[in-house]
Amino acid sequence: MLKNSVFVLGILLFSLVACQTKNDIKESEIIDGHPAWMMQGNVYEVNIRQYTPEGTFRAFEAHLDRLRDMGVHTLWFMPIQPISKKDRKGTLGSYYAVADYTGINPEYGTMDDWKHLVESAHAKGFKVLIDWVPNHSGADHYWLTKHPDFYVRDSSGNAISQFDWTDTRKLNHSNPELRDTMIEQMKFWIRTSNIDGFRCDMAHLVPQEFWIPCVQELKKMKNIFMLAEADAAWLHTAGFDATYGWPEFHLMNDIAAGKKKPTDLVNFLQQLDSTFPANAIRLRFTSNHDENSWNKADYGTLPGAIHAPFSVLTHTLPRSLPLVYSGQEEPILRAIPFFEKDTMVFKQLGRAAFYQSLYRLRKNNVAMQPNAPCLFYATSLPEQVLAFTRENGKSKILVLVNLSAQPVNFQLKDAKLAGKARNIFNNSTESLSVDANFALDAWGYKVYELNQ
């Protein structure tokens, strides 16, 4: 049970700069240790192979205006490098079996096509992250013959594969030359195509001794954003801006399945606040390429109306940086194959307006910065309802979500909530009283901007 008192998540480290809207922020600015340009942003994961019939950079460019109008801020491109042919899985192979870290997958186009896409994205206001695979290369990467000591080998001298990743070979990060070479090849992408950061695959499998100098050197070149596909607090100490919210993702799926309650999520957030650095950002999501291809996210895990309240949480919880995967705005209700071609089709865009409302809120309200304090309220329905505020200076939002299949009615008593409130989804203005009453449909939600 939640107590009547509220607890605060995050710390109040706001200066005049921190209270600016994102439109006021300069490229070099830093807030709370992170690039200021991401503090009210969002991430959209791009699967180039499946996004268009052509599966090319040039074809994807036709979607930039649509994504900009929806409110997408940062484009994360799954690996754009060539894919190894040796031990390839399926027809096209895994994106994460990289054959050349400084090359371009010819199926997607040329280096000039890539540069054109980045320039076009920047001109339209997007930031661009690329996927980086530092733990392993593809099974026929040229390093295997040119630099055999770049790899971990078994007692027979064979480069090893980890887990069931038989199309890859494990890199040896105890080798200083390998570490220096990889850092230089990451710098290559900043230098040649002016990208804005990296999403680093399986970052926890690579030692801290690599990441600390790597991140430091990359950030000297540009005010980039570093995202780790891992859930370990030490990665923030190593310099990463954000880690993956895997536990939050699994908790949300368990709540949807009736295995957990909203109080379990709140308890986890309390634990997170005590174990992670105060400025740690968490990438939160209802799907991504792995979860879609292998685990039926979100069409199977959060079907129909169940998706919306959990997506609201990924956008509004403290520390959150929200992720939307290619096709979720349609939504595409099937598993997209990992090793074969299966083109996404965008026709209905049934969730586009929903995401647009959340993106607009994040862009325009500084209470959405990850470090803005969060107050969770006790309600009479703690096993169904989650109610909280986020506040930064004069900016404040109220989030109400019903994480159950039954309609609910409940009351919140707080003099600070009284006054005019704008519902961000229908743009209506409501008057909230000190003891405001709320009704939510099954899996219903409301998000208000409060006048102060």
C-alpha atoms as one frame of an Amber mdcrd trajectory, in Angstrom:
protein
   0.000   0.000   0.000   1.173   3.505  -0.764   1.426   5.790   2.231  -0.399
   9.128   2.331   2.881  10.934   2.143   4.559  11.294  -1.198   8.136  10.554
  -2.029  10.373  12.444  -4.338  12.285  10.805  -7.157  15.192  12.722  -8.588
  16.978  15.810  -7.349  16.345  19.463  -7.990  19.358  20.686  -9.930  17.784
  23.330 -12.069  19.367  26.585 -13.117  17.932  29.215 -15.417  19.289  27.170
 -18.322  17.437  24.078 -17.121  14.148  25.955 -17.202  14.498  26.839 -20.870
  12.336  25.127 -23.415  14.125  22.818 -25.796  13.896  25.413 -28.564  16.215
  27.719 -26.555  18.952  25.138 -26.101  22.324  25.429 -27.803  24.138  22.449
 -29.283  26.974  22.596 -26.756  24.855  23.012 -23.637  24.802  20.404 -20.902
  22.094  19.904 -18.271  22.665  17.568 -15.345  25.652  16.038 -17.150  23.806
  15.295 -20.413  23.414  17.001 -23.787  20.721  19.597 -23.181  19.193  18.870
 -26.579  18.038  15.422 -25.396  16.569  16.402 -22.033  13.050  16.807 -23.451
  13.554  14.562 -26.452  12.435  11.127 -27.584  13.941   8.289 -29.623  12.472
   6.561 -32.676  14.161   3.303 -33.721  14.574   2.961 -37.496  14.758  -0.465
 -39.123  15.962   0.534 -42.612  15.711  -2.991 -44.041  12.003  -3.286 -43.301
  10.858   0.323 -43.470  10.205   0.547 -47.218   9.944  -1.885 -50.141  13.352
  -0.663 -51.292  14.913  -0.901 -47.837  17.285   1.982 -48.564  18.392   5.257
 -47.016  16.969   7.235 -49.926  13.577   5.553 -49.648  13.440   6.212 -45.922
  13.976   9.929 -46.494  10.415  10.151 -47.828   9.201   9.480 -44.258  11.157
  12.269 -42.584   8.432  14.886 -42.913   5.811  12.511 -41.514   7.985  11.629
 -38.538   8.850  15.277 -37.924   5.154  16.179 -37.973   4.458  13.389 -35.494
   7.042  14.966 -33.210   9.947  12.533 -33.444  13.099  14.134 -32.075  15.938
  11.603 -32.426  16.318   8.857 -35.026  18.242   5.776 -33.927  19.280   3.667
 -36.898  19.880  -0.019 -36.368  23.348  -1.081 -37.645  24.037   0.414 -41.059
  27.287  -1.484 -41.709  27.796  -4.487 -44.025  26.634  -7.849 -42.655  28.976
 -10.851 -42.613  28.217 -13.695 -45.000  30.041 -16.464 -43.130  27.695 -18.385
 -40.827  24.956 -15.932 -41.809  21.561 -16.554 -40.263  18.644 -16.646 -42.682
  18.765 -14.993 -46.074  19.895 -11.501 -45.116  21.663 -12.118 -41.823  21.634
 -10.307 -38.519  22.139  -6.561 -38.475  24.443  -7.171 -35.492  26.978  -9.366
 -37.337  29.085  -6.461 -38.599  31.598  -7.172 -41.380  33.244  -3.731 -41.462
  32.724  -1.052 -38.821  33.442   1.820 -41.217  31.513   0.460 -44.189  27.941
   0.800 -45.400  25.575  -2.095 -46.027  25.221  -1.994 -49.840  21.604  -3.124
 -49.502  20.875   0.272 -47.915  22.813   2.408 -50.395  26.162   4.166 -50.414
  28.109   6.315 -47.977  26.963   9.356 -49.940  23.354   8.211 -49.509  23.918
   7.920 -45.765  25.483  11.378 -45.539  22.590  12.813 -47.526  20.111  11.211
 -45.125  21.905  12.615 -42.063  22.095  16.069 -43.640  18.395  15.941 -44.547
  17.475  14.766 -41.041  19.522  17.539 -39.442  17.976  20.131 -41.737  14.525
  19.027 -40.554  15.503  19.263 -36.885  16.259  15.622 -36.073  19.186  14.246
 -34.124  20.780  11.021 -35.393  22.153   8.061 -33.414  23.685   4.964 -34.965
  23.855   1.482 -33.521  27.299   0.281 -32.467  28.238  -3.355 -31.824  31.376
  -3.316 -29.642  31.225  -6.787 -28.082  31.556  -8.904 -31.221  32.033  -8.634
 -34.964  30.632 -10.710 -37.783  32.218 -14.091 -38.540  34.158 -12.833 -41.579
  35.266  -9.379 -40.408  38.669  -8.560 -41.913  40.134  -8.213 -38.413  39.966
 -12.004 -38.067  42.824 -12.339 -40.538  44.529  -8.940 -40.264  44.366  -8.679
 -36.456  43.759 -12.193 -35.073  44.675 -10.991 -31.576  41.600  -8.746 -31.606
  39.511 -11.836 -30.774  38.934 -14.112 -27.808  40.026 -17.622 -28.769  39.505
 -21.101 -27.381  42.201 -23.616 -26.485  42.424 -24.649 -30.132  42.974 -21.098
 -31.299  39.508 -20.595 -32.788  37.715 -17.274 -32.343  34.747 -17.977 -30.105
  31.075 -17.147 -30.424  28.960 -16.261 -27.390  25.551 -17.673 -26.555  23.751
 -18.707 -29.761  25.320 -15.900 -31.788  27.057 -18.325 -34.130  27.304 -15.700
 -36.866  29.571 -13.515 -34.683  32.982 -13.681 -33.010  33.819 -12.285 -29.555
  36.200  -9.312 -29.495  39.113  -9.202 -27.040  38.862  -5.928 -25.141  41.896
  -6.781 -23.036  43.920  -5.893 -26.143  44.773  -2.151 -26.027  45.189  -2.002
 -29.805  41.668  -3.335 -30.311  40.298  -0.731 -27.909  42.148   2.113 -29.628
  41.083   0.915 -33.064  37.440   0.691 -32.097  37.446   4.186 -30.605  38.981
   5.548 -33.796  36.328   3.803 -35.882  33.577   5.314 -33.737  35.173   8.722
 -34.237  35.043   8.054 -37.983  31.246   8.314 -37.984  31.193  11.586 -36.064
  33.884  13.033 -38.296  32.514  11.873 -41.668  28.745  12.083 -41.208  28.269
  14.313 -38.151  26.105  11.898 -36.186  24.877  12.889 -32.725  25.620   9.756
 -30.735  25.577   5.994 -30.397  23.284   3.288 -29.120  25.743   0.629 -27.935
  24.666  -2.982 -28.261  25.214  -5.284 -25.255  27.266  -2.559 -23.595  27.545
  -4.438 -20.290  29.599  -7.204 -21.951  32.349  -4.683 -22.735  34.604  -3.663
 -19.815  34.515  -0.318 -18.089  38.189   0.096 -18.974  37.093   0.542 -22.584
  34.050   2.724 -22.037  35.559   5.402 -19.801  38.236   6.613 -22.258  35.960
   5.882 -25.223  33.130   8.111 -24.042  35.525  10.819 -22.908  37.235  10.968
 -26.298  33.990  10.925 -28.274  32.463  13.697 -26.182  35.520  15.860 -26.772
  34.653  15.774 -30.480  30.989  16.703 -30.098  28.258  16.992 -27.459  26.945
  13.518 -28.300  24.430  11.279 -26.520  25.502   7.808 -25.396  22.849   5.120
 -24.912  23.741   1.694 -23.495  21.662  -1.348 -24.300  22.099  -2.675 -20.791
  20.682  -2.295 -17.304  23.725  -1.702 -15.118  24.360   1.308 -12.910  28.128
   1.252 -13.565  27.560   2.222 -17.189  26.471   5.675 -16.013  29.716   5.987
 -14.070  31.517   4.983 -17.258  29.995   7.953 -19.053  26.756   6.740 -20.612
  23.849   9.163 -20.555  21.136   6.502 -20.550  20.652   2.799 -19.925  17.822
   0.485 -20.944  14.814   0.189 -18.645  14.515  -3.570 -19.003  13.101  -4.146
 -15.491  10.499  -1.421 -16.044   9.549  -3.016 -19.370   9.098  -6.450 -17.816
   7.185  -5.006 -14.864   4.772  -3.236 -17.200   4.182  -6.434 -19.149   3.558
  -8.306 -15.887   1.089  -5.637 -14.746  -0.751  -5.959 -18.059  -0.884  -9.729
 -17.566  -2.204  -9.374 -14.014   0.974 -10.774 -12.439   2.081  -7.493 -10.819
   0.437  -4.324  -9.496   1.149  -0.607  -9.975   2.636  -0.580  -6.470   5.341
  -2.966  -7.692   6.390  -0.434 -10.306   6.470   2.369  -7.732   8.553   0.223
  -5.392  10.996  -0.493  -8.189  11.330   3.207  -8.975  12.152   3.850  -5.313
  14.880   1.210  -5.470  16.197   2.668  -8.707  16.461   6.066  -7.078  18.618
   4.630  -4.318  20.915   2.489  -6.484  21.473   4.525  -9.673  23.203   7.905
 -10.000  20.813  10.802  -9.477  21.216  11.956 -13.093  20.817   8.515 -14.696
  18.384   8.516 -17.636  16.404   5.387 -18.500  15.279   4.458 -21.996  11.717
   3.196 -21.564   9.653   1.396 -24.176   6.756  -0.906 -24.915   8.596  -2.552
 -27.824  11.891  -2.609 -29.715  13.381  -4.738 -32.488  14.280  -7.657 -30.195
  11.051  -7.653 -28.243   8.980  -7.362 -31.405  10.758 -10.114 -33.332  11.084
 -12.632 -30.525   8.540 -11.818 -27.802   5.419 -10.406 -29.523   5.819  -6.837
 -28.276   3.695  -4.870 -28.206   0.934  -6.428 -30.304   0.858  -9.537 -28.089
   2.128  -8.249 -24.754   0.052  -5.035 -24.655  -2.767  -5.702 -27.133  -5.353
  -3.145 -28.174  -6.205  -0.495 -25.612  -3.716  -1.917 -23.113  -0.807  -0.327
 -24.960  -1.786   3.303 -24.346  -1.492   3.696 -20.534   1.876   1.979 -20.504
   3.125   4.146 -23.341   1.987   7.181 -21.339   4.210   5.934 -18.514   7.256
   5.491 -20.758   6.888   9.150 -21.755   6.133  10.665 -18.358   7.819   8.717
 -15.548  10.853  10.301 -13.865  14.185   9.637 -15.585  12.341   8.588 -18.762
  13.587   8.891 -22.316  10.824   7.257 -24.399  11.496   4.911 -27.295   9.085
   4.057 -30.107  10.021   1.298 -32.564   9.381   1.457 -36.304   5.763   0.637
 -37.038   4.321   1.164 -33.574   2.594   4.289 -34.842   0.680   2.259 -37.469
   0.472  -0.061 -35.437   2.028  -3.054 -37.179   0.580  -6.059 -35.380   3.020
  -8.839 -36.164   6.574  -9.945 -35.501   8.983  -8.446 -38.025  11.494 -11.185
 -39.011  15.086 -10.601 -37.985  16.882 -12.266 -40.893  14.442 -11.893 -43.796
  12.762  -9.097 -45.715   9.265  -8.169 -44.507   8.275  -4.653 -45.475   6.333
  -2.492 -43.038   3.326  -0.733 -44.542   2.230   2.658 -43.230  -1.394   3.483
 -44.071  -3.607   4.091 -41.040  -1.116   5.621 -38.575  -3.658   4.935 -35.861
  -1.363   5.885 -32.982   0.331   8.874 -34.610  -1.891  11.491 -32.966  -1.482
   9.768 -29.588   2.312   9.870 -29.821   2.181  13.410 -31.182   0.380  14.606
 -28.041   2.993  13.011 -25.791   5.881  14.299 -27.891   4.440  17.817 -27.858
   4.150  17.668 -24.080   7.769  16.589 -23.738   9.007  19.249 -26.109   7.149
  22.160 -24.565   7.081  21.357 -20.840  10.276  21.385 -18.765   8.551  19.195
 -16.173   9.345  16.398 -18.624  13.079  16.661 -18.118  14.336  13.373 -16.629
  15.544  15.023 -13.423  12.275  16.841 -12.652  10.956  15.563  -9.293   8.053
  13.153  -9.200   5.388  12.886  -6.506   3.357   9.674  -6.376  -0.059   9.962
  -4.730  -1.842   7.447  -2.587  -5.278   6.576  -3.940  -8.058   4.345  -2.724
  -7.248   1.990  -5.624  -3.498   1.302  -5.351  -3.788  -2.015  -7.195  -5.358
  -0.338 -10.208  -4.437   3.343 -10.397  -1.143   5.172 -10.697  -1.297   8.928
 -10.039   1.673  11.285  -9.960   2.889  14.782 -10.731   6.105  16.007 -12.332
   7.221  19.539 -11.569   9.983  21.920 -12.657   9.761  25.545 -11.585   6.363
  26.835 -12.690   5.730  23.869 -14.955   3.708  20.940 -13.626   1.871  17.948
 -15.050  -0.536  15.433 -13.542  -0.583  11.855 -14.856  -3.419   9.410 -14.135
  -3.429   5.869 -15.510  -5.774   2.968 -14.891  -3.677  -0.184 -15.181  -6.621
  -2.546 -15.021  -9.463  -3.890 -17.146 -12.144  -2.303 -14.915 -13.386   1.312
 -15.011 -12.421   3.266 -11.907 -13.525   6.317  -9.908 -11.227   7.873  -7.355
 -10.392  11.115  -5.609  -7.183  13.093  -5.142  -6.921  15.602  -2.313  -4.223
  18.196  -2.828  -4.629  21.964  -2.722  -1.741  22.287  -5.158  -3.795  20.531
  -7.856  -6.653  23.024  -7.677  -7.093  25.311 -10.685  -7.202  25.159 -14.442
  -5.812  22.068 -16.155  -5.368  21.257 -19.846  -5.967  17.696 -20.996  -3.131
  17.146 -23.481  -5.009  14.567 -25.544  -8.140  16.563 -26.379  -6.835  20.065
 -25.584  -9.802  20.733 -23.289  -9.540  22.874 -20.175 -10.915  21.538 -16.910
 -11.206  22.994 -13.423  -9.727  20.786 -10.724 -10.775  21.229  -7.102  -8.832
  20.526  -3.917 -10.611  17.161  -3.696 -10.889  16.450  -7.420 -12.804  13.377
  -8.558 -11.628  11.386 -11.561 -13.143   8.638 -13.666 -11.057   6.472 -15.974
 -12.170   3.810 -18.406 -10.606   0.364 -18.372  -6.950   0.948 -19.306  -7.820
   4.649 -19.366  -5.468   7.566 -18.855  -5.392  11.335 -18.521  -2.464  13.728
 -18.609  -2.919  17.351 -17.559  -0.764  20.421 -17.762  -1.489  22.456 -14.645
  -1.482  26.231 -14.435   0.574  27.559 -11.540
